[in-house]
Amino acid sequence: MGAAAAALDDTLAALADPNRRRVVDLLAQRPRAAGELARALEISPPAMSRHLKTLRACGLVEESHPEFDARVRIYALRPEPMVHLLRWLEESERLWSLQLAAFKEHIEREG
């Protein structure tokens, strides 16, 4: 398996969890602090930390520290993993469209 396929697998595995998808939805609006994300999802800070660790590991999010307080972590989306996911989905859609068109043509010939 190539690096791109492994990265796609990691992205899909991370997005399989509904809480992590909700984090991605929130971060799509704007960067947020971990505590703000935990409150929005109504989960404990340790649980949010685990979700953010998974999202960071697959490259979906990145963290930064504001100058005013290095203890605060701000999370933001990284577009690259989503670009790879969209390319994969587009290719899958193209292949399915070709298969369905061929199937339709076959049925029309037989009918």
Helices and strands as residue ranges (DSSP letters): H 3-15, H 18-29, E 32-33, H 34-41, H 45-57, E 61-64, E 74-77, H 80-110
